[in-house]
């Protein structure tokens, strides 16, 4: 019975992927937030202040925008 449920779930996920749906959490950093972070960091604002202003953590900010302001999109 468990195996049948697993097979059904996998089939449903495959159908969803074919229709263009993806699972998982949406990224906190949008393209507009990335551009804003680059501009703010380039103007000399502290990374901690930029992260607080954008509503993300400092590690999340660094994951998307390096300290030098160059993008490191994942």
mmCIF file of the N, C-alpha and C atoms, coordinates in Angstrom:
data_MODEL
# 
_entry.id   MODEL 
# 
loop_
_atom_site.group_PDB 
_atom_site.id 
_atom_site.type_symbol 
_atom_site.label_atom_id 
_atom_site.label_alt_id 
_atom_site.label_comp_id 
_atom_site.label_asym_id 
_atom_site.label_entity_id 
_atom_site.label_seq_id 
_atom_site.pdbx_PDB_ins_code 
_atom_site.Cartn_x 
_atom_site.Cartn_y 
_atom_site.Cartn_z 
_atom_site.occupancy 
_atom_site.B_iso_or_equiv 
_atom_site.pdbx_formal_charge 
_atom_site.auth_seq_id 
_atom_site.auth_comp_id 
_atom_site.auth_asym_id 
_atom_site.auth_atom_id 
_atom_site.pdbx_PDB_model_num 
ATOM 1   N N  . UNK A 1 1  ? 0.818  -1.190 0.000   1.00 0.00 ? 1  UNK A N  1 
ATOM 2   C CA . UNK A 1 1  ? 0.000  0.000  0.000   1.00 0.00 ? 1  UNK A CA 1 
ATOM 3   C C  . UNK A 1 1  ? 0.873  1.271  0.000   1.00 0.00 ? 1  UNK A C  1 
ATOM 4   N N  . UNK A 1 2  ? 1.898  1.310  0.849   1.00 0.00 ? 2  UNK A N  1 
ATOM 5   C CA . UNK A 1 2  ? 2.780  2.482  0.904   1.00 0.00 ? 2  UNK A CA 1 
ATOM 6   C C  . UNK A 1 2  ? 3.486  2.699  -0.429  1.00 0.00 ? 2  UNK A C  1 
ATOM 7   N N  . UNK A 1 3  ? 3.888  1.600  -1.030  1.00 0.00 ? 3  UNK A N  1 
ATOM 8   C CA . UNK A 1 3  ? 4.574  1.708  -2.325  1.00 0.00 ? 3  UNK A CA 1 
ATOM 9   C C  . UNK A 1 3  ? 3.644  2.296  -3.387  1.00 0.00 ? 3  UNK A C  1 
ATOM 10  N N  . UNK A 1 4  ? 2.395  1.911  -3.374  1.00 0.00 ? 4  UNK A N  1 
ATOM 11  C CA . UNK A 1 4  ? 1.430  2.446  -4.328  1.00 0.00 ? 4  UNK A CA 1 
ATOM 12  C C  . UNK A 1 4  ? 1.253  3.955  -4.135  1.00 0.00 ? 4  UNK A C  1 
ATOM 13  N N  . UNK A 1 5  ? 1.211  4.387  -2.892  1.00 0.00 ? 5  UNK A N  1 
ATOM 14  C CA . UNK A 1 5  ? 1.086  5.817  -2.607  1.00 0.00 ? 5  UNK A CA 1 
ATOM 15  C C  . UNK A 1 5  ? 2.303  6.583  -3.112  1.00 0.00 ? 5  UNK A C  1 
ATOM 16  N N  . UNK A 1 6  ? 3.489  6.009  -2.910  1.00 0.00 ? 6  UNK A N  1 
ATOM 17  C CA . UNK A 1 6  ? 4.723  6.647  -3.372  1.00 0.00 ? 6  UNK A CA 1 
ATOM 18  C C  . UNK A 1 6  ? 4.720  6.770  -4.893  1.00 0.00 ? 6  UNK A C  1 
ATOM 19  N N  . UNK A 1 7  ? 4.305  5.723  -5.568  1.00 0.00 ? 7  UNK A N  1 
ATOM 20  C CA . UNK A 1 7  ? 4.250  5.750  -7.033  1.00 0.00 ? 7  UNK A CA 1 
ATOM 21  C C  . UNK A 1 7  ? 3.260  6.815  -7.501  1.00 0.00 ? 7  UNK A C  1 
ATOM 22  N N  . UNK A 1 8  ? 2.112  6.911  -6.844  1.00 0.00 ? 8  UNK A N  1 
ATOM 23  C CA . UNK A 1 8  ? 1.120  7.917  -7.207  1.00 0.00 ? 8  UNK A CA 1 
ATOM 24  C C  . UNK A 1 8  ? 1.651  9.333  -6.990  1.00 0.00 ? 8  UNK A C  1 
ATOM 25  N N  . UNK A 1 9  ? 2.358  9.546  -5.878  1.00 0.00 ? 9  UNK A N  1 
ATOM 26  C CA . UNK A 1 9  ? 2.927  10.871 -5.599  1.00 0.00 ? 9  UNK A CA 1 
ATOM 27  C C  . UNK A 1 9  ? 3.943  11.264 -6.661  1.00 0.00 ? 9  UNK A C  1 
ATOM 28  N N  . UNK A 1 10 ? 4.823  10.331 -7.017  1.00 0.00 ? 10 UNK A N  1 
ATOM 29  C CA . UNK A 1 10 ? 5.826  10.622 -8.041  1.00 0.00 ? 10 UNK A CA 1 
ATOM 30  C C  . UNK A 1 10 ? 5.171  10.946 -9.372  1.00 0.00 ? 10 UNK A C  1 
ATOM 31  N N  . UNK A 1 11 ? 4.115  10.211 -9.728  1.00 0.00 ? 11 UNK A N  1 
ATOM 32  C CA . UNK A 1 11 ? 3.407  10.475 -10.978 1.00 0.00 ? 11 UNK A CA 1 
ATOM 33  C C  . UNK A 1 11 ? 2.767  11.862 -10.948 1.00 0.00 ? 11 UNK A C  1 
ATOM 34  N N  . UNK A 1 12 ? 2.186  12.224 -9.822  1.00 0.00 ? 12 UNK A N  1 
ATOM 35  C CA . UNK A 1 12 ? 1.555  13.540 -9.697  1.00 0.00 ? 12 UNK A CA 1 
ATOM 36  C C  . UNK A 1 12 ? 2.594  14.657 -9.796  1.00 0.00 ? 12 UNK A C  1 
ATOM 37  N N  . UNK A 1 13 ? 3.759  14.459 -9.198  1.00 0.00 ? 13 UNK A N  1 
ATOM 38  C CA . UNK A 1 13 ? 4.824  15.467 -9.288  1.00 0.00 ? 13 UNK A CA 1 
ATOM 39  C C  . UNK A 1 13 ? 5.330  15.603 -10.720 1.00 0.00 ? 13 UNK A C  1 
ATOM 40  N N  . UNK A 1 14 ? 5.424  14.493 -11.424 1.00 0.00 ? 14 UNK A N  1 
ATOM 41  C CA . UNK A 1 14 ? 5.880  14.533 -12.819 1.00 0.00 ? 14 UNK A CA 1 
ATOM 42  C C  . UNK A 1 14 ? 4.884  15.307 -13.683 1.00 0.00 ? 14 UNK A C  1 
ATOM 43  N N  . UNK A 1 15 ? 3.595  15.092 -13.462 1.00 0.00 ? 15 UNK A N  1 
ATOM 44  C CA . UNK A 1 15 ? 2.566  15.822 -14.209 1.00 0.00 ? 15 UNK A CA 1 
ATOM 45  C C  . UNK A 1 15 ? 2.649  17.317 -13.882 1.00 0.00 ? 15 UNK A C  1 
ATOM 46  N N  . UNK A 1 16 ? 2.850  17.639 -12.624 1.00 0.00 ? 16 UNK A N  1 
ATOM 47  C CA . UNK A 1 16 ? 2.950  19.044 -12.220 1.00 0.00 ? 16 UNK A CA 1 
ATOM 48  C C  . UNK A 1 16 ? 4.160  19.711 -12.867 1.00 0.00 ? 16 UNK A C  1 
ATOM 49  N N  . UNK A 1 17 ? 5.290  19.010 -12.924 1.00 0.00 ? 17 UNK A N  1 
ATOM 50  C CA . UNK A 1 17 ? 6.490  19.578 -13.560 1.00 0.00 ? 17 UNK A CA 1 
ATOM 51  C C  . UNK A 1 17 ? 6.255  19.822 -15.049 1.00 0.00 ? 17 UNK A C  1 
ATOM 52  N N  . UNK A 1 18 ? 5.561  18.907 -15.700 1.00 0.00 ? 18 UNK A N  1 
ATOM 53  C CA . UNK A 1 18 ? 5.274  19.072 -17.119 1.00 0.00 ? 18 UNK A CA 1 
ATOM 54  C C  . UNK A 1 18 ? 4.376  20.275 -17.375 1.00 0.00 ? 18 UNK A C  1 
ATOM 55  N N  . UNK A 1 19 ? 3.527  20.589 -16.424 1.00 0.00 ? 19 UNK A N  1 
ATOM 56  C CA . UNK A 1 19 ? 2.647  21.748 -16.581 1.00 0.00 ? 19 UNK A CA 1 
ATOM 57  C C  . UNK A 1 19 ? 3.328  23.044 -16.132 1.00 0.00 ? 19 UNK A C  1 
ATOM 58  N N  . UNK A 1 20 ? 4.605  22.968 -15.745 1.00 0.00 ? 20 UNK A N  1 
ATOM 59  C CA . UNK A 1 20 ? 5.359  24.171 -15.418 1.00 0.00 ? 20 UNK A CA 1 
ATOM 60  C C  . UNK A 1 20 ? 5.409  24.529 -13.955 1.00 0.00 ? 20 UNK A C  1 
ATOM 61  N N  . UNK A 1 21 ? 4.914  23.693 -13.090 1.00 0.00 ? 21 UNK A N  1 
ATOM 62  C CA . UNK A 1 21 ? 4.923  23.995 -11.662 1.00 0.00 ? 21 UNK A CA 1 
ATOM 63  C C  . UNK A 1 21 ? 6.192  23.457 -11.024 1.00 0.00 ? 21 UNK A C  1 
ATOM 64  N N  . UNK A 1 22 ? 6.709  24.221 -10.104 1.00 0.00 ? 22 UNK A N  1 
ATOM 65  C CA . UNK A 1 22 ? 7.871  23.773 -9.345  1.00 0.00 ? 22 UNK A CA 1 
ATOM 66  C C  . UNK A 1 22 ? 7.535  23.839 -7.866  1.00 0.00 ? 22 UNK A C  1 
ATOM 67  N N  . UNK A 1 23 ? 8.149  22.981 -7.095  1.00 0.00 ? 23 UNK A N  1 
ATOM 68  C CA . UNK A 1 23 ? 7.889  22.967 -5.671  1.00 0.00 ? 23 UNK A CA 1 
ATOM 69  C C  . UNK A 1 23 ? 8.899  23.787 -4.914  1.00 0.00 ? 23 UNK A C  1 
ATOM 70  N N  . UNK A 1 24 ? 8.711  23.855 -3.633  1.00 0.00 ? 24 UNK A N  1 
ATOM 71  C CA . UNK A 1 24 ? 9.682  24.525 -2.777  1.00 0.00 ? 24 UNK A CA 1 
ATOM 72  C C  . UNK A 1 24 ? 9.296  25.948 -2.436  1.00 0.00 ? 24 UNK A C  1 
ATOM 73  N N  . UNK A 1 25 ? 10.103 26.513 -1.584  1.00 0.00 ? 25 UNK A N  1 
ATOM 74  C CA . UNK A 1 25 ? 9.876  27.864 -1.109  1.00 0.00 ? 25 UNK A CA 1 
ATOM 75  C C  . UNK A 1 25 ? 10.341 28.881 -2.146  1.00 0.00 ? 25 UNK A C  1 
ATOM 76  N N  . UNK A 1 26 ? 9.650  29.991 -2.231  1.00 0.00 ? 26 UNK A N  1 
ATOM 77  C CA . UNK A 1 26 ? 10.038 31.042 -3.161  1.00 0.00 ? 26 UNK A CA 1 
ATOM 78  C C  . UNK A 1 26 ? 11.245 31.783 -2.597  1.00 0.00 ? 26 UNK A C  1 
ATOM 79  N N  . UNK A 1 27 ? 12.165 32.220 -3.465  1.00 0.00 ? 27 UNK A N  1 
ATOM 80  C CA . UNK A 1 27 ? 13.353 32.940 -2.991  1.00 0.00 ? 27 UNK A CA 1 
ATOM 81  C C  . UNK A 1 27 ? 12.993 34.281 -2.350  1.00 0.00 ? 27 UNK A C  1 
ATOM 82  N N  . UNK A 1 28 ? 13.687 34.631 -1.276  1.00 0.00 ? 28 UNK A N  1 
ATOM 83  C CA . UNK A 1 28 ? 13.468 35.916 -0.616  1.00 0.00 ? 28 UNK A CA 1 
ATOM 84  C C  . UNK A 1 28 ? 14.008 37.066 -1.462  1.00 0.00 ? 28 UNK A C  1 
ATOM 85  N N  . UNK A 1 29 ? 15.091 36.814 -2.186  1.00 0.00 ? 29 UNK A N  1 
ATOM 86  C CA . UNK A 1 29 ? 15.721 37.865 -2.984  1.00 0.00 ? 29 UNK A CA 1 
ATOM 87  C C  . UNK A 1 29 ? 15.149 37.858 -4.398  1.00 0.00 ? 29 UNK A C  1 
ATOM 88  N N  . UNK A 1 30 ? 14.403 38.903 -4.727  1.00 0.00 ? 30 UNK A N  1 
ATOM 89  C CA . UNK A 1 30 ? 13.885 39.066 -6.073  1.00 0.00 ? 30 UNK A CA 1 
ATOM 90  C C  . UNK A 1 30 ? 14.917 39.850 -6.885  1.00 0.00 ? 30 UNK A C  1 
ATOM 91  N N  . UNK A 1 31 ? 14.691 39.944 -8.183  1.00 0.00 ? 31 UNK A N  1 
ATOM 92  C CA . UNK A 1 31 ? 15.623 40.694 -9.021  1.00 0.00 ? 31 UNK A CA 1 
ATOM 93  C C  . UNK A 1 31 ? 15.714 42.158 -8.593  1.00 0.00 ? 31 UNK A C  1 
ATOM 94  N N  . UNK A 1 32 ? 14.602 42.732 -8.200  1.00 0.00 ? 32 UNK A N  1 
ATOM 95  C CA . UNK A 1 32 ? 14.633 44.134 -7.775  1.00 0.00 ? 32 UNK A CA 1 
ATOM 96  C C  . UNK A 1 32 ? 15.402 44.295 -6.461  1.00 0.00 ? 32 UNK A C  1 
ATOM 97  N N  . UNK A 1 33 ? 15.271 43.327 -5.548  1.00 0.00 ? 33 UNK A N  1 
ATOM 98  C CA . UNK A 1 33 ? 16.024 43.392 -4.290  1.00 0.00 ? 33 UNK A CA 1 
ATOM 99  C C  . UNK A 1 33 ? 17.513 43.223 -4.546  1.00 0.00 ? 33 UNK A C  1 
ATOM 100 N N  . UNK A 1 34 ? 17.871 42.373 -5.493  1.00 0.00 ? 34 UNK A N  1 
ATOM 101 C CA . UNK A 1 34 ? 19.288 42.170 -5.822  1.00 0.00 ? 34 UNK A CA 1 
ATOM 102 C C  . UNK A 1 34 ? 19.877 43.451 -6.374  1.00 0.00 ? 34 UNK A C  1 
ATOM 103 N N  . UNK A 1 35 ? 19.157 44.099 -7.287  1.00 0.00 ? 35 UNK A N  1 
ATOM 104 C CA . UNK A 1 35 ? 19.643 45.361 -7.854  1.00 0.00 ? 35 UNK A CA 1 
ATOM 105 C C  . UNK A 1 35 ? 19.751 46.439 -6.776  1.00 0.00 ? 35 UNK A C  1 
ATOM 106 N N  . UNK A 1 36 ? 18.769 46.507 -5.888  1.00 0.00 ? 36 UNK A N  1 
ATOM 107 C CA . UNK A 1 36 ? 18.810 47.487 -4.799  1.00 0.00 ? 36 UNK A CA 1 
ATOM 108 C C  . UNK A 1 36 ? 20.006 47.240 -3.895  1.00 0.00 ? 36 UNK A C  1 
ATOM 109 N N  . UNK A 1 37 ? 20.248 45.970 -3.574  1.00 0.00 ? 37 UNK A N  1 
ATOM 110 C CA . UNK A 1 37 ? 21.378 45.629 -2.712  1.00 0.00 ? 37 UNK A CA 1 
ATOM 111 C C  . UNK A 1 37 ? 22.689 46.029 -3.361  1.00 0.00 ? 37 UNK A C  1 
ATOM 112 N N  . UNK A 1 38 ? 22.829 45.781 -4.653  1.00 0.00 ? 38 UNK A N  1 
ATOM 113 C CA . UNK A 1 38 ? 24.062 46.155 -5.364  1.00 0.00 ? 38 UNK A CA 1 
ATOM 114 C C  . UNK A 1 38 ? 24.296 47.659 -5.294  1.00 0.00 ? 38 UNK A C  1 
ATOM 115 N N  . UNK A 1 39 ? 23.221 48.428 -5.554  1.00 0.00 ? 39 UNK A N  1 
ATOM 116 C CA . UNK A 1 39 ? 23.348 49.883 -5.536  1.00 0.00 ? 39 UNK A CA 1 
ATOM 117 C C  . UNK A 1 39 ? 23.687 50.395 -4.143  1.00 0.00 ? 39 UNK A C  1 
ATOM 118 N N  . UNK A 1 40 ? 23.003 49.864 -3.124  1.00 0.00 ? 40 UNK A N  1 
ATOM 119 C CA . UNK A 1 40 ? 23.248 50.324 -1.762  1.00 0.00 ? 40 UNK A CA 1 
ATOM 120 C C  . UNK A 1 40 ? 24.659 49.965 -1.301  1.00 0.00 ? 40 UNK A C  1 
ATOM 121 N N  . UNK A 1 41 ? 25.117 48.745 -1.617  1.00 0.00 ? 41 UNK A N  1 
ATOM 122 C CA . UNK A 1 41 ? 26.467 48.349 -1.225  1.00 0.00 ? 41 UNK A CA 1 
ATOM 123 C C  . UNK A 1 41 ? 27.516 49.173 -1.963  1.00 0.00 ? 41 UNK A C  1 
ATOM 124 N N  . UNK A 1 42 ? 27.265 49.464 -3.233  1.00 0.00 ? 42 UNK A N  1 
ATOM 125 C CA . UNK A 1 42 ? 28.211 50.269 -4.010  1.00 0.00 ? 42 UNK A CA 1 
ATOM 126 C C  . UNK A 1 42 ? 28.299 51.698 -3.488  1.00 0.00 ? 42 UNK A C  1 
ATOM 127 N N  . UNK A 1 43 ? 27.206 52.191 -2.900  1.00 0.00 ? 43 UNK A N  1 
ATOM 128 C CA . UNK A 1 43 ? 27.219 53.554 -2.372  1.00 0.00 ? 43 UNK A CA 1 
ATOM 129 C C  . UNK A 1 43 ? 27.851 53.635 -0.984  1.00 0.00 ? 43 UNK A C  1 
ATOM 130 N N  . UNK A 1 44 ? 28.259 52.495 -0.434  1.00 0.00 ? 44 UNK A N  1 
ATOM 131 C CA . UNK A 1 44 ? 28.987 52.514 0.826   1.00 0.00 ? 44 UNK A CA 1 
ATOM 132 C C  . UNK A 1 44 ? 28.161 52.211 2.065   1.00 0.00 ? 44 UNK A C  1 
ATOM 133 N N  . UNK A 1 45 ? 26.923 51.827 1.898   1.00 0.00 ? 45 UNK A N  1 
ATOM 134 C CA . UNK A 1 45 ? 26.092 51.493 3.056   1.00 0.00 ? 45 UNK A CA 1 
ATOM 135 C C  . UNK A 1 45 ? 26.526 50.131 3.596   1.00 0.00 ? 45 UNK A C  1 
ATOM 136 N N  . UNK A 1 46 ? 26.509 49.986 4.910   1.00 0.00 ? 46 UNK A N  1 
ATOM 137 C CA . UNK A 1 46 ? 26.963 48.753 5.560   1.00 0.00 ? 46 UNK A CA 1 
ATOM 138 C C  . UNK A 1 46 ? 26.078 47.569 5.164   1.00 0.00 ? 46 UNK A C  1 
ATOM 139 N N  . UNK A 1 47 ? 26.683 46.400 4.955   1.00 0.00 ? 47 UNK A N  1 
ATOM 140 C CA . UNK A 1 47 ? 25.906 45.212 4.581   1.00 0.00 ? 47 UNK A CA 1 
ATOM 141 C C  . UNK A 1 47 ? 24.797 44.871 5.569   1.00 0.00 ? 47 UNK A C  1 
ATOM 142 N N  . UNK A 1 48 ? 25.047 45.098 6.847   1.00 0.00 ? 48 UNK A N  1 
ATOM 143 C CA . UNK A 1 48 ? 24.028 44.806 7.854   1.00 0.00 ? 48 UNK A CA 1 
ATOM 144 C C  . UNK A 1 48 ? 22.804 45.704 7.660   1.00 0.00 ? 48 UNK A C  1 
ATOM 145 N N  . UNK A 1 49 ? 23.032 46.967 7.361   1.00 0.00 ? 49 UNK A N  1 
ATOM 146 C CA . UNK A 1 49 ? 21.937 47.907 7.134   1.00 0.00 ? 49 UNK A CA 1 
ATOM 147 C C  . UNK A 1 49 ? 21.182 47.573 5.850   1.00 0.00 ? 49 UNK A C  1 
ATOM 148 N N  . UNK A 1 50 ? 21.905 47.155 4.825   1.00 0.00 ? 50 UNK A N  1 
ATOM 149 C CA . UNK A 1 50 ? 21.269 46.785 3.561   1.00 0.00 ? 50 UNK A CA 1 
ATOM 150 C C  . UNK A 1 50 ? 20.375 45.571 3.772   1.00 0.00 ? 50 UNK A C  1 
ATOM 151 N N  . UNK A 1 51 ? 20.879 44.565 4.473   1.00 0.00 ? 51 UNK A N  1 
ATOM 152 C CA . UNK A 1 51 ? 20.097 43.355 4.724   1.00 0.00 ? 51 UNK A CA 1 
ATOM 153 C C  . UNK A 1 51 ? 18.845 43.680 5.535   1.00 0.00 ? 51 UNK A C  1 
ATOM 154 N N  . UNK A 1 52 ? 18.984 44.517 6.539   1.00 0.00 ? 52 UNK A N  1 
ATOM 155 C CA . UNK A 1 52 ? 17.830 44.896 7.364   1.00 0.00 ? 52 UNK A CA 1 
ATOM 156 C C  . UNK A 1 52 ? 16.807 45.654 6.511   1.00 0.00 ? 52 UNK A C  1 
ATOM 157 N N  . UNK A 1 53 ? 17.285 46.542 5.648   1.00 0.00 ? 53 UNK A N  1 
ATOM 158 C CA . UNK A 1 53 ? 16.411 47.330 4.788   1.00 0.00 ? 53 UNK A CA 1 
ATOM 159 C C  . UNK A 1 53 ? 15.629 46.438 3.814   1.00 0.00 ? 53 UNK A C  1 
ATOM 160 N N  . UNK A 1 54 ? 16.267 45.389 3.308   1.00 0.00 ? 54 UNK A N  1 
ATOM 161 C CA . UNK A 1 54 ? 15.624 44.499 2.340   1.00 0.00 ? 54 UNK A CA 1 
ATOM 162 C C  . UNK A 1 54 ? 14.791 43.405 3.006   1.00 0.00 ? 54 UNK A C  1 
ATOM 163 N N  . UNK A 1 55 ? 14.922 43.238 4.308   1.00 0.00 ? 55 UNK A N  1 
ATOM 164 C CA . UNK A 1 55 ? 14.145 42.237 5.015   1.00 0.00 ? 55 UNK A CA 1 
ATOM 165 C C  . UNK A 1 55 ? 14.682 40.827 4.877   1.00 0.00 ? 55 UNK A C  1 
ATOM 166 N N  . UNK A 1 56 ? 16.006 40.713 4.714   1.00 0.00 ? 56 UNK A N  1 
ATOM 167 C CA . UNK A 1 56 ? 16.646 39.401 4.612   1.00 0.00 ? 56 UNK A CA 1 
ATOM 168 C C  . UNK A 1 56 ? 17.795 39.337 5.605   1.00 0.00 ? 56 UNK A C  1 
ATOM 169 N N  . UNK A 1 57 ? 18.299 38.127 5.829   1.00 0.00 ? 57 UNK A N  1 
ATOM 170 C CA . UNK A 1 57 ? 19.450 37.987 6.713   1.00 0.00 ? 57 UNK A CA 1 
ATOM 171 C C  . UNK A 1 57 ? 20.729 38.327 5.944   1.00 0.00 ? 57 UNK A C  1 
ATOM 172 N N  . UNK A 1 58 ? 21.788 38.570 6.682   1.00 0.00 ? 58 UNK A N  1 
ATOM 173 C CA . UNK A 1 58 ? 23.067 38.890 6.053   1.00 0.00 ? 58 UNK A CA 1 
ATOM 174 C C  . UNK A 1 58 ? 23.580 37.716 5.215   1.00 0.00 ? 58 UNK A C  1 
ATOM 175 N N  . UNK A 1 59 ? 23.520 36.458 5.713   1.00 0.00 ? 59 UNK A N  1 
ATOM 176 C CA . UNK A 1 59 ? 23.954 35.350 4.859   1.00 0.00 ? 59 UNK A CA 1 
ATOM 177 C C  . UNK A 1 59 ? 23.140 35.219 3.567   1.00 0.00 ? 59 UNK A C  1 
ATOM 178 N N  . UNK A 1 60 ? 21.834 35.492 3.632   1.00 0.00 ? 60 UNK A N  1 
ATOM 179 C CA . UNK A 1 60 ? 21.011 35.448 2.422   1.00 0.00 ? 60 UNK A CA 1 
ATOM 180 C C  . UNK A 1 60 ? 21.458 36.521 1.447   1.00 0.00 ? 60 UNK A C  1 
ATOM 181 N N  . UNK A 1 61 ? 21.733 37.679 1.957   1.00 0.00 ? 61 UNK A N  1 
ATOM 182 C CA . UNK A 1 61 ? 22.216 38.770 1.096   1.00 0.00 ? 61 UNK A CA 1 
ATOM 183 C C  . UNK A 1 61 ? 23.522 38.377 0.426   1.00 0.00 ? 61 UNK A C  1 
ATOM 184 N N  . UNK A 1 62 ? 24.473 37.840 1.195   1.00 0.00 ? 62 UNK A N  1 
ATOM 185 C CA . UNK A 1 62 ? 25.762 37.445 0.627   1.00 0.00 ? 62 UNK A CA 1 
ATOM 186 C C  . UNK A 1 62 ? 25.628 36.283 -0.343  1.00 0.00 ? 62 UNK A C  1 
ATOM 187 N N  . UNK A 1 63 ? 24.610 35.444 -0.160  1.00 0.00 ? 63 UNK A N  1 
ATOM 188 C CA . UNK A 1 63 ? 24.393 34.332 -1.073  1.00 0.00 ? 63 UNK A CA 1 
ATOM 189 C C  . UNK A 1 63 ? 24.042 34.849 -2.465  1.00 0.00 ? 63 UNK A C  1 
ATOM 190 N N  . UNK A 1 64 ? 23.344 35.978 -2.524  1.00 0.00 ? 64 UNK A N  1 
ATOM 191 C CA . UNK A 1 64 ? 22.898 36.515 -3.800  1.00 0.00 ? 64 UNK A CA 1 
ATOM 192 C C  . UNK A 1 64 ? 23.765 37.656 -4.310  1.00 0.00 ? 64 UNK A C  1 
ATOM 193 N N  . UNK A 1 65 ? 24.356 38.411 -3.406  1.00 0.00 ? 65 UNK A N  1 
ATOM 194 C CA . UNK A 1 65 ? 25.196 39.559 -3.798  1.00 0.00 ? 65 UNK A CA 1 
ATOM 195 C C  . UNK A 1 65 ? 26.464 39.501 -2.959  1.00 0.00 ? 65 UNK A C  1 
ATOM 196 N N  . UNK A 1 66 ? 27.581 39.366 -3.611  1.00 0.00 ? 66 UNK A N  1 
ATOM 197 C CA . UNK A 1 66 ? 28.848 39.305 -2.878  1.00 0.00 ? 66 UNK A CA 1 
ATOM 198 C C  . UNK A 1 66 ? 29.141 40.654 -2.235  1.00 0.00 ? 66 UNK A C  1 
ATOM 199 N N  . UNK A 1 67 ? 30.070 40.676 -1.312  1.00 0.00 ? 67 UNK A N  1 
ATOM 200 C CA . UNK A 1 67 ? 30.411 41.903 -0.588  1.00 0.00 ? 67 UNK A CA 1 
ATOM 201 C C  . UNK A 1 67 ? 30.899 43.002 -1.544  1.00 0.00 ? 67 UNK A C  1 
ATOM 202 N N  . UNK A 1 68 ? 31.503 42.612 -2.662  1.00 0.00 ? 68 UNK A N  1 
ATOM 203 C CA . UNK A 1 68 ? 31.994 43.595 -3.608  1.00 0.00 ? 68 UNK A CA 1 
ATOM 204 C C  . UNK A 1 68 ? 30.883 44.137 -4.500  1.00 0.00 ? 68 UNK A C  1 
ATOM 205 N N  . UNK A 1 69 ? 29.670 43.531 -4.418  1.00 0.00 ? 69 UNK A N  1 
ATOM 206 C CA . UNK A 1 69 ? 28.561 44.030 -5.211  1.00 0.00 ? 69 UNK A CA 1 
ATOM 207 C C  . UNK A 1 69 ? 28.314 43.245 -6.484  1.00 0.00 ? 69 UNK A C  1 
ATOM 208 N N  . UNK A 1 70 ? 29.097 42.205 -6.743  1.00 0.00 ? 70 UNK A N  1 
ATOM 209 C CA . UNK A 1 70 ? 28.895 41.386 -7.938  1.00 0.00 ? 70 UNK A CA 1 
ATOM 210 C C  . UNK A 1 70 ? 27.912 40.271 -7.613  1.00 0.00 ? 70 UNK A C  1 
ATOM 211 N N  . UNK A 1 71 ? 27.069 39.948 -8.569  1.00 0.00 ? 71 UNK A N  1 
ATOM 212 C CA . UNK A 1 71 ? 26.037 38.927 -8.338  1.00 0.00 ? 71 UNK A CA 1 
ATOM 213 C C  . UNK A 1 71 ? 26.638 37.535 -8.299  1.00 0.00 ? 71 UNK A C  1 
ATOM 214 N N  . UNK A 1 72 ? 26.118 36.735 -7.391  1.00 0.00 ? 72 UNK A N  1 
ATOM 215 C CA . UNK A 1 72 ? 26.476 35.313 -7.295  1.00 0.00 ? 72 UNK A CA 1 
ATOM 216 C C  . UNK A 1 72 ? 25.188 34.524 -7.224  1.00 0.00 ? 72 UNK A C  1 
ATOM 217 N N  . UNK A 1 73 ? 24.401 34.580 -8.305  1.00 0.00 ? 73 UNK A N  1 
ATOM 218 C CA . UNK A 1 73 ? 23.082 33.956 -8.256  1.00 0.00 ? 73 UNK A CA 1 
ATOM 219 C C  . UNK A 1 73 ? 23.178 32.444 -8.244  1.00 0.00 ? 73 UNK A C  1 
ATOM 220 N N  . UNK A 1 74 ? 22.357 31.837 -7.404  1.00 0.00 ? 74 UNK A N  1 
ATOM 221 C CA . UNK A 1 74 ? 22.329 30.371 -7.308  1.00 0.00 ? 74 UNK A CA 1 
ATOM 222 C C  . UNK A 1 74 ? 21.075 29.833 -7.903  1.00 0.00 ? 74 UNK A C  1 
# 
